[in-house]
Amino acid sequence: MSPSSPNSAKLHPKAWLVLALNALYNIAESLCSVFVSMYFYVNSLDFRVVCYHYLALYLVTPVVFIFAGWYAKTRDRVHVFRIGLALHAVYYGALLWFREDSANHAVPLGILLGVTWGFFWAGNNTFQFDFSTLERRDYYLGLISTVSGASRLVGPLLSGLIIGLAPRAEMGYRALFAGALCLYLAAIAMSMAVPHGRTRKPFHLRPALLPPPEHRDWRLVMLASATLAGSFHIFHFVLALIMFLRTGSEINVGGFVSAQGLVGVVAAYVVGRWVTRRTRKASMLAGTLCLLAGGGLIAWRLDLVTLIIFGFLRSLSEPLFGIPHTGIRFDAMQRTAAPEDRIEYLAAWEVPLALGRLVTMTLLIGLFTLLGEAGLRVTLMVVSSYRVATYLLLRRISFVADPALLSEPAGNART
């Protein structure tokens, strides 16, 4: 590899520690996140209980994210990240405490998880930005995506087997939640090695949340964020629940999610090595077409075969689109914001994302109430089409349309 290659620069020394912490997080979530949805459903037999849990989560997350961003900027970013890890442990501890009664506390647990996400992602996104260089950003994000996909290779299938083979399903669920609790405690201990970032700087959210016309690139990033609602998390639990509704088996759900993880990890590895600032647009277009093909398939028919194919296409689309998109978002932030204002921009981005999630979740609840399982099918079709809007917005960003602009100082480039 030549010295001028985009991947020739070394990673930040602490980038590997952040990668290891992300690995622990992804292992814990791969074991449990999908099966929390299953747990609420099997104890309530009402899909809307699951939706209300996530509606509360999406409502609270951006508010807490902004508060956590303020604390990271004016106090210490490590405290924010560590609080997020600790609250994850509290969340799984609460599930162990409530047991079968957890479904009756789905909304309060959703609020708790929203607070948890706000702190965790404010800290984690700050670390990912701070410990990735411009030259190695796509490569590093590819590594994180690969770790995430690798966790999904084994975790969900193992979880499904633990639940399915346990003497009682409840015992299997409790074993998973206890395992996640232990992993988060280990992550808290490991986070002690992350260097503190104590600051006493003012927190200016308005320019990031309501960017002026001259910050055109960041305005496009913010608009695109609202259309990402389905790709981040909603697809994940809806597909798993449809599989459970069709088969009634946690083992089948785990196998389905793990198979998607296999597709995702291979795609993430390839995309992370192939995508550069010049190939981002092509990669996002390929990801958009994959998801549209899946949506078209669901529009034609929804059965086990088409559901599995859709899951695979969605898993292929995720790194094809997600890796370059995250790199674009970070680059737009770096070119728009002063270095000390990065946290405000990370926090502001969560607001339109949350609004998109809330609209989509409300649509999902309404369609399911009116149409039953057919409402889930319509939701998958609609959310798949969001990706076209995301792509059309991102391709208009100046340095996506003309990657050569990234070689110019930010002050001299079109924004």
Secondary structure, 3 states (H helix, E strand, C coil): CCCCCCCCCCCCCCHHHHHHHHHHHHHHHHHHHHHHHHHHHHHHCCHHHHHHHHHHHHHHHHHHHHHHHHHHHHCEHHHHHHHHHHHHHHHHHHHHHHHHHHHHHHHHHHHHHHHHHHHHHHHHHHHHHHCCCCCCHHHHHHHHHHHHHHHHHHHHHHHHHHHHHCCCHHHHHHHHHHHHHHHHHHHHHHHHHCCCCECCCCCCCHHHHCCCCCCHHHHHHHHHHHCCCHHHHHHHHHHHHHHHHHHCCHHHHHHHHHHHHHHHHHHHHHHHHHCCCCCHHHHHHHHHHHHHHHHHHHHHCCCHHHHHHHHHHHHHHHHHHHHHHHHHHHHHHHHHCCHHHHHHHHHHHHHHHHHHHHHHHHHHHHHHHHHCHHHHHHHHHHHHHHHHHHHHHHCCCHHHHCHHHHHCCHHHCCC
